[in-house]
Amino acid sequence: MIKVLACGICHSDIHIIDHDWGVSTYPVVAGYEVIGEVVEVGTQVKHLQKSDRVGVGWQRSACLECRDCLGGNENLCNQNQVLYHVRWGAFV
């Protein structure tokens, strides 16, 4: 869990708000580029601790096993997921 300290809106947020890509699910909350502070850490999280500063971007996850992921290009992974499909943005 993070406490949001700053959040921006990019043009992709506007596309989601306006349903330009035909994939929006309403209600939708924008803001997918976030800087925050860790306030809670799950039991399986080993690389973060409370008060760490973190960033959350547009992309939620990737397979981390394909050629693109292993080459540092997780944004090109065929299995990547964007945040707005599964969570609301930071302006909640």
GULOTI-317929 format. One record per residue: x, y, z of N, C-alpha, C, CB in turn. Coordinates in nm, 2 decimals. Glycine has a CB too. Example, Ala and Ser with C-alpha at 12.3 -4.5 7.8 and 13.67 -1.06 7.14 Angstrom:
n.xx,n.yy,n.zz,ca.xx,ca.yy,ca.zz,c.xx,c.yy,c.zz,cb.xx,cb.yy,cb.zz
1.32,-0.57,0.78,1.23,-0.45,0.78,1.32,-0.33,0.78,1.13,-0.45,0.90
1.28,-0.22,0.71,1.37,-0.11,0.71,1.29,0.00,0.79,1.41,-0.06,0.57
***
This chain:
n.xx,n.yy,n.zz,ca.xx,ca.yy,ca.zz,c.xx,c.yy,c.zz,cb.xx,cb.yy,cb.zz
0.09,-0.12,0.00,0.00,0.00,0.00,0.09,0.12,0.00,-0.10,0.00,0.12
0.06,0.22,-0.08,0.14,0.34,-0.09,0.05,0.46,-0.06,0.21,0.35,-0.22
0.11,0.56,0.00,0.05,0.69,0.02,0.09,0.77,-0.10,0.09,0.76,0.16
0.00,0.82,-0.18,0.03,0.90,-0.30,0.08,1.04,-0.26,-0.09,0.91,-0.39
0.20,1.07,-0.31,0.26,1.20,-0.29,0.24,1.29,-0.41,0.41,1.19,-0.25
0.25,1.23,-0.53,0.23,1.31,-0.65,0.18,1.22,-0.76,0.37,1.37,-0.70
0.10,1.27,-0.85,0.04,1.19,-0.96,0.02,1.28,-1.08,-0.09,1.13,-0.91
0.04,1.23,-1.19,0.02,1.30,-1.31,-0.08,1.23,-1.40,0.15,1.31,-1.39
-0.13,1.31,-1.50,-0.23,1.26,-1.59,-0.16,1.27,-1.73,-0.37,1.33,-1.59
-0.15,1.16,-1.80,-0.09,1.16,-1.93,-0.21,1.15,-2.04,0.01,1.04,-1.96
-0.17,1.16,-2.16,-0.28,1.16,-2.26,-0.35,1.03,-2.27,-0.22,1.20,-2.40
-0.28,0.92,-2.23,-0.35,0.79,-2.23,-0.47,0.79,-2.13,-0.25,0.68,-2.19
-0.45,0.87,-2.02,-0.56,0.88,-1.92,-0.68,0.95,-1.99,-0.52,0.96,-1.80
-0.66,1.05,-2.07,-0.77,1.11,-2.14,-0.84,1.02,-2.23,-0.71,1.24,-2.22
-0.76,0.93,-2.30,-0.82,0.83,-2.39,-0.91,0.74,-2.31,-0.71,0.75,-2.47
-0.86,0.70,-2.19,-0.94,0.61,-2.11,-1.07,0.68,-2.06,-0.86,0.55,-1.99
-1.06,0.80,-2.02,-1.17,0.88,-1.97,-1.28,0.89,-2.08,-1.13,1.01,-1.92
-1.23,0.92,-2.20,-1.32,0.94,-2.32,-1.36,0.82,-2.39,-1.25,1.04,-2.42
-1.31,0.70,-2.35,-1.34,0.57,-2.41,-1.30,0.57,-2.56,-1.49,0.54,-2.40
-1.19,0.64,-2.59,-1.14,0.64,-2.73,-1.09,0.51,-2.78,-1.02,0.74,-2.74
-1.04,0.42,-2.69,-0.98,0.29,-2.74,-1.09,0.18,-2.73,-0.86,0.26,-2.66
-1.20,0.21,-2.67,-1.31,0.11,-2.66,-1.29,0.01,-2.56,-1.33,0.05,-2.79
-1.20,0.04,-2.46,-1.17,-0.06,-2.35,-1.20,-0.01,-2.21,-1.02,-0.10,-2.36
-1.26,0.11,-2.20,-1.28,0.16,-2.07,-1.40,0.09,-2.00,-1.31,0.31,-2.08
-1.38,0.08,-1.87,-1.49,0.03,-1.78,-1.52,0.13,-1.68,-1.45,-0.11,-1.72
-1.64,0.18,-1.68,-1.68,0.29,-1.59,-1.74,0.24,-1.46,-1.78,0.39,-1.66
-1.72,0.30,-1.35,-1.65,0.43,-1.34,-1.50,0.41,-1.35,-1.68,0.50,-1.20
-1.43,0.51,-1.40,-1.29,0.50,-1.42,-1.22,0.62,-1.34,-1.25,0.51,-1.57
-1.11,0.60,-1.28,-1.04,0.70,-1.21,-0.90,0.71,-1.28,-1.03,0.67,-1.06
-0.87,0.83,-1.32,-0.74,0.85,-1.39,-0.62,0.86,-1.29,-0.75,0.98,-1.47
-0.50,0.87,-1.35,-0.38,0.89,-1.27,-0.30,0.76,-1.26,-0.42,0.94,-1.14
-0.22,0.73,-1.36,-0.15,0.61,-1.36,0.00,0.63,-1.35,-0.18,0.53,-1.48
0.05,0.75,-1.32,0.19,0.77,-1.30,0.21,0.84,-1.17,0.25,0.86,-1.42
0.24,0.75,-1.07,0.23,0.79,-0.93,0.37,0.78,-0.86,0.13,0.70,-0.86
0.40,0.88,-0.77,0.51,0.87,-0.68,0.45,0.87,-0.54,0.61,0.99,-0.70
0.49,0.77,-0.46,0.44,0.76,-0.32,0.54,0.70,-0.23,0.32,0.68,-0.33
0.49,0.68,-0.10,0.56,0.63,0.00,0.50,0.50,0.05,0.58,0.73,0.12
0.57,0.40,0.07,0.52,0.27,0.12,0.47,0.29,0.26,0.63,0.15,0.11
0.34,0.25,0.29,0.29,0.26,0.42,0.25,0.12,0.48,0.16,0.35,0.42
0.23,0.02,0.39,0.21,-0.12,0.43,0.29,-0.21,0.34,0.06,-0.15,0.44
0.34,-0.32,0.39,0.41,-0.42,0.31,0.35,-0.55,0.33,0.56,-0.42,0.34
0.32,-0.62,0.22,0.26,-0.76,0.23,0.37,-0.86,0.27,0.21,-0.80,0.09
0.32,-0.97,0.32,0.41,-1.07,0.38,0.51,-1.13,0.27,0.33,-1.18,0.44
0.47,-1.13,0.15,0.56,-1.18,0.04,0.65,-1.08,-0.02,0.48,-1.25,-0.06
0.64,-0.96,0.02,0.72,-0.85,-0.04,0.85,-0.85,0.04,0.65,-0.71,-0.03
0.96,-0.87,-0.03,1.10,-0.87,0.04,1.19,-0.75,0.00,1.16,-1.00,0.00
1.15,-0.68,-0.11,1.24,-0.58,-0.16,1.20,-0.44,-0.12,1.25,-0.59,-0.31
1.09,-0.42,-0.05,1.04,-0.29,-0.01,1.02,-0.29,0.14,0.92,-0.25,-0.08
1.02,-0.17,0.20,0.99,-0.16,0.34,0.92,-0.02,0.36,1.11,-0.16,0.43
0.85,-0.01,0.48,0.78,0.11,0.51,0.87,0.23,0.49,0.72,0.11,0.65
0.81,0.34,0.44,0.88,0.47,0.42,0.96,0.47,0.29,0.96,0.50,0.53
0.98,0.36,0.22,1.05,0.36,0.09,0.97,0.45,-0.01,1.07,0.22,0.03
1.04,0.53,-0.09,0.97,0.60,-0.20,0.96,0.51,-0.32,1.05,0.73,-0.23
0.85,0.51,-0.38,0.82,0.42,-0.50,0.75,0.49,-0.61,0.74,0.29,-0.45
0.76,0.44,-0.73,0.69,0.49,-0.84,0.60,0.38,-0.90,0.78,0.54,-0.95
0.48,0.41,-0.94,0.39,0.32,-1.01,0.36,0.38,-1.15,0.26,0.30,-0.93
0.39,0.30,-1.25,0.36,0.35,-1.38,0.24,0.29,-1.45,0.48,0.32,-1.47
0.22,0.31,-1.57,0.11,0.26,-1.65,0.09,0.11,-1.65,0.12,0.32,-1.79
0.21,0.04,-1.66,0.21,-0.10,-1.67,0.20,-0.17,-1.54,0.33,-0.15,-1.75
0.12,-0.27,-1.52,0.10,-0.34,-1.39,0.20,-0.46,-1.38,-0.04,-0.38,-1.38
0.21,-0.54,-1.49,0.29,-0.66,-1.48,0.33,-0.71,-1.62,0.21,-0.77,-1.40
0.42,-0.80,-1.62,0.47,-0.87,-1.74,0.51,-1.01,-1.70,0.58,-0.79,-1.81
0.54,-1.09,-1.79,0.58,-1.23,-1.76,0.72,-1.25,-1.70,0.57,-1.32,-1.89
0.81,-1.15,-1.73,0.95,-1.15,-1.68,1.03,-1.27,-1.73,0.95,-1.15,-1.53
0.98,-1.35,-1.83,1.05,-1.46,-1.88,1.08,-1.46,-2.03,0.97,-1.59,-1.84
1.00,-1.38,-2.10,1.02,-1.38,-2.25,1.14,-1.30,-2.29,0.89,-1.32,-2.32
1.18,-1.31,-2.42,1.29,-1.24,-2.47,1.29,-1.09,-2.44,1.31,-1.26,-2.62
1.17,-1.03,-2.46,1.16,-0.88,-2.43,1.18,-0.85,-2.28,1.02,-0.83,-2.48
1.12,-0.93,-2.20,1.13,-0.91,-2.05,1.28,-0.92,-2.01,1.05,-1.00,-1.97
1.34,-1.03,-2.05,1.48,-1.06,-2.02,1.57,-0.96,-2.07,1.52,-1.20,-2.06
1.53,-0.89,-2.18,1.61,-0.78,-2.24,1.58,-0.65,-2.19,1.59,-0.78,-2.39
1.50,-0.64,-2.08,1.47,-0.51,-2.02,1.36,-0.43,-2.09,1.59,-0.43,-2.02
1.28,-0.50,-2.17,1.17,-0.43,-2.25,1.04,-0.49,-2.21,1.19,-0.45,-2.40
1.01,-0.49,-2.07,0.88,-0.54,-2.02,0.76,-0.48,-2.09,0.87,-0.53,-1.87
0.77,-0.35,-2.13,0.66,-0.29,-2.20,0.62,-0.35,-2.33,0.70,-0.14,-2.22
0.71,-0.43,-2.39,0.68,-0.50,-2.51,0.63,-0.64,-2.49,0.80,-0.50,-2.60
0.63,-0.69,-2.37,0.59,-0.83,-2.34,0.44,-0.85,-2.39,0.60,-0.85,-2.19
0.42,-0.97,-2.45,0.29,-1.00,-2.50,0.19,-1.02,-2.39,0.29,-1.12,-2.59
0.24,-1.05,-2.27,0.16,-1.07,-2.15,0.15,-0.96,-2.05,0.21,-1.20,-2.08
0.20,-0.84,-2.09,0.19,-0.73,-2.00,0.05,-0.69,-1.98,0.28,-0.61,-2.05
0.03,-0.63,-1.86,-0.11,-0.58,-1.83,-0.09,-0.44,-1.78,-0.17,-0.67,-1.71
-0.19,-0.36,-1.83,-0.19,-0.22,-1.79,-0.27,-0.20,-1.67,-0.23,-0.12,-1.90
-0.24,-0.10,-1.59,-0.30,-0.08,-1.46,-0.45,-0.06,-1.47,-0.24,0.03,-1.38
-0.50,0.02,-1.56,-0.64,0.06,-1.57,-0.73,-0.05,-1.59,-0.66,0.17,-1.67
-0.69,-0.17,-1.63,-0.78,-0.28,-1.65,-0.81,-0.35,-1.52,-0.72,-0.38,-1.74
-0.73,-0.33,-1.42,-0.75,-0.41,-1.29,-0.76,-0.32,-1.17,-0.64,-0.50,-1.28
-0.72,-0.19,-1.18,-0.72,-0.11,-1.06,-0.75,0.04,-1.11,-0.59,-0.11,-0.98
-0.81,0.11,-1.01,-0.83,0.25,-1.04,-0.70,0.33,-1.03,-0.94,0.31,-0.94
-0.70,0.44,-1.09,-0.58,0.53,-1.08,-0.56,0.59,-0.95,-0.58,0.63,-1.19
-0.47,0.68,-0.94,-0.43,0.74,-0.81,-0.52,0.85,-0.76,-0.29,0.79,-0.82
-0.60,0.90,-0.85,-0.69,1.01,-0.81,-0.82,0.96,-0.74,-0.72,1.10,-0.93
-0.81,0.86,-0.66,-0.92,0.80,-0.59,-0.96,0.88,-0.47,-0.90,0.65,-0.55
***
